[in-house]
Amino acid sequence: MFWLNNEFTSDAHVKSLVSMMQMARKQSASLQWLVHGEACGTFLRAAEYLKKNPISDNPHEAQKGFALQSFYFSNPRGRRTSKSDLEKICKDVGLTCEGINLNKNDIFKNSDSRKSLVMELS
């Protein structure tokens, strides 16, 4: 378990998460991650780091091993944590995106929930 309590934008948290993801990849460990709320932004920054700093110039080799790490996102919040953003970064890095749960009632802080509500009302 990697628990964040506030300080979701902390560089130290991002570095710790990157380190754990790299260690799991190196050991070919199969992991299931649950990322909730504002921590989705921390995940996004960690995944972007992995994308910008691959272990190999060969994209296939750089992604090798990350597919064993499955991510499930619950009620993502924060800048650039839309469903499409999270799915794209997982694909770009080679991580497995298992699913994204959106709280339909979280219309004030979650743009995907607002869009869904607008679509329902149309």
N, C-alpha and C positions, 0 to 999 in steps of 0.2 A: 504494500500500500504506500502510495506517495501522497501524503495529505498536505494540502495548502490551506492555510487559514489566513486570509487577507494577503496583502503584498503580492497580488497576482501578476504584477508587472515587474517583479524583482528579477534582475539578471541572475542572481544566485539560484533562484528556483528554476529558471530556464536552463542554466548550465547543469544543474543536478539532474533534471529530466533528460537532457541530451545524453549525459553520461550513462544513465540507467538504460536508455534505449540502445546506445552503442554497445554497452556491455552485454545486454540480452542478445543483440545481433551477433556479436563475436562468439557467444556461447551457443548459438543456434537454439536459444530458449524460446519456447512457445509461451507467450504472455497474453492475457486478456486485460485490457485497460478500460476503466470507466472514468470518463472525464466529464465533470459536472460544472455547469454555470460559468463563472468567470475564468475558471481554470482552462477552459477551451482556448482562451487567448494565450495562455502560457504554453499550451500544447502547440498552438499554431506557430509561435515564435521558435520553439524547439525544433519543430519539423522544418521550418524555413532554414534554420541553421544547418540541419542535416542535408537539405537540398543544395545549399550554397557551398557546402564543404564535404563533397562526396569522398569516399575512401578510394575511389578509382575514377579515372577519366571515362571508363566504359560504363554507360548508364545501367546496363543490365547487371554488371558486376557490383556497382554501387548499391543497387537495390536488393541484391541477394541477401537473404536472411531477414530482412525487415518484414516480409510477408507473414512471418510467424507471429508477429505482434498485431493483435486485433484490438481495434478501438471502437468503443461505443460512447456516443456523446449524448449527454442528458441535459436538456434545457440550456444550450449554449447561449452565452451572453458576452457582449463586448464587441469591439470593433473588429470587423473582418472575420466573424465567426458564423457566417451564414452556412446553411446546409451545403450549398455549392462550394463555398470556400474550404470547408473541412473535407469534403469528398475529394476536391481537386488536390489539396496538399497531400492527403493520404496516397492518392494515386501517383503523384509526382515523386514521392519519396519511396514508394513501394510498400507502404503500410496497408493493412487490411482495415477498411472502414466497415464495421458490422452493422451500424445503424445510428440514426439520430432521432432522439425523442424530443419533440417540441411541446411545451406546455401551451396549449391554445389560449389559456387565460393570461399569459404573460405578454400582453399587447403593448405595454408601455416601454419595456426594455428589450424586447426581442422583435427585430424587424421581420423575421420569417413568420412569427405568429400574427403580426399585424397584417402582412400580405395575405395570409390564410383567411383571416377574418374578413378582409375586404372582398376576397374571392367568394366567400360564403354569402355575403350580403349582396353581391352583384347579381 
